[in-house]
C-alpha cells in the first residue's frame, strides 16, 4: 500500500516563543544541533512516506532554502506559500489542494509524533472515513481537552468551547479527503479547527486513538522535553 502525501503546516509566526523564533521559523529551530524539520522528514521517510507538501508563511524562504526539493531526505517535496497575507491553517490547506491527491495527511510543523502512519491510513480506508483525526487521552494534561469520543469512533471536536465530556485532545496528524473541504463555504482565511468543528457537528469525523505522547516545540517547556526525547531516541 502506497502512503498518501503528507502536508506540513509550517507557516505560523511562533509568537509564543518570542525572540527564539523572531528570525527563525519554528521548523528550523535548532534541536540538538539539527533543524527540527530534519527529524520530522527523516521520521516520515522511515515510515514509508515519499511525498511531502510544506505550507509556508512567515520566513518561509528559509525553510525552502534548507529543505529544497527533498532530495537529501530521499523525498519529493513541494511548497505552497501563503503569499501576501496569512491564510490560517485552514486557508493554507485550501490553497495547497491543487498540489494534493484526493486523500492526504496533515500535520503541524512544530510537532514530533510517535505514530505509525500506515496503520492510520489502513484504519481510514477500512472505516471509509471522510476525515480521520488522531487523538490521545488527555484529561487536560497537556492542554485543555477538546475531543469527546462517541459511538463507532465518531468524535465531537471544539477547540474553543470545551466541556467535561471531553477527555481527549487532537494528537497532531489527520487524514483528510479533498472533497471534505468543499462541504462548507469557507473564505480564503480560516483556521483548521473551524473545519474540524463543523465536521464533528455533522458527525463526519472519526477518531483514531494514539497511546504514545506527542512532542512539540511551540513553547520553551515543549522544546526542552522534545530535545530530551530526541536525544534518547537517536
Rosetta blueprint (number, residue, H / E / L):
1 X L
2 X L
3 X L
4 X L
5 X L
6 X E
7 X E
8 X E
9 X E
10 X E
11 X L
12 X L
13 X L
14 X L
15 X H
16 X H
17 X H
18 X H
19 X H
20 X H
21 X H
22 X L
23 X L
24 X L
25 X L
26 X H
27 X H
28 X H
29 X L
30 X E
31 X E
32 X L
33 X L
34 X E
35 X E
36 X H
37 X H
38 X H
39 X H
40 X H
41 X H
42 X H
43 X H
44 X H
45 X H
46 X H
47 X H
48 X L
49 X L
50 X L
51 X E
52 X E
53 X E
54 X E
55 X E
56 X E
57 X L
58 X L
59 X L
60 X H
61 X H
62 X H
63 X H
64 X H
65 X H
66 X H
67 X H
68 X L
69 X L
70 X L
71 X H
72 X H
73 X H
74 X L
75 X L
76 X E
77 X E
78 X E
79 X E
80 X E
81 X E
82 X L
83 X L
84 X L
85 X L
86 X L
87 X L
88 X H
89 X H
90 X H
91 X H
92 X H
93 X H
94 X H
95 X H
96 X H
97 X H
98 X H
99 X H
100 X L
101 X L
102 X L
103 X E
104 X E
105 X E
106 X E
107 X E
108 X E
109 X L
110 X L
111 X E
112 X E
113 X L
114 X L
115 X L
116 X L
117 X H
118 X H
119 X H
120 X H
121 X H
122 X H
123 X H
124 X H
125 X H
126 X H
127 X L
128 X L
129 X L
130 X L
131 X E
132 X E
133 X E
134 X E
135 X E
136 X E
137 X E
138 X L
139 X L
140 X L
141 X L
142 X L
143 X L
144 X L
145 X L
146 X L
147 X E
148 X E
149 X E
150 X L
151 X H
152 X H
153 X H
154 X E
155 X E
156 X E
157 X E
158 X L
159 X L
160 X L
161 X L
162 X L
163 X L
164 X L
165 X L
166 X L
167 X L
168 X E
169 X E
170 X E
171 X E
172 X E
173 X E
174 X E
175 X E
176 X E
177 X E
178 X H
179 X H
180 X H
181 X H
182 X H
183 X L
184 X L
185 X L
186 X L
187 X L
188 X L
189 X L
190 X L
191 X L
192 X H
193 X H
194 X H
195 X H
196 X H
197 X H
198 X H
199 X H
200 X H
201 X H
202 X L
203 X L
204 X L
205 X E
206 X E
207 X E
208 X E
209 X E
210 X E
211 X L
212 X L
213 X L
214 X L
215 X E
216 X E
217 X L
218 X L
219 X L
220 X H
221 X H
222 X H
223 X H
224 X H
225 X H
226 X H
227 X H
228 X H
229 X H
230 X H
231 X H
232 X H
233 X H
234 X L
